[in-house]
């Protein structure tokens, strides 16, 4: 689980820097509505940060469409019917 969360945090950091290159951590944290330290935790993939905070960051970065695909499972011929 740790690697996935660290990747999530790294992806957030890269997206933030790409979309808002002039924002430092404090400035982007204001956009998201979190403290600077919470944003740092998010960018480290800290499990203690609620999914709602990540969703808000995705909204700010215009990435909610890809965020919404987190739990989409491809159907398989071997799946049991619902």
Secondary structure, 3 states (H helix, E strand, C coil): CHHHHHHHHHHHHHHHHHHCCCCCHHHHHHHHCCCHHHHHHHHCCCCCCCHHHHHHHHHHCCCHHHHCCCCCCCCCCCCCCC
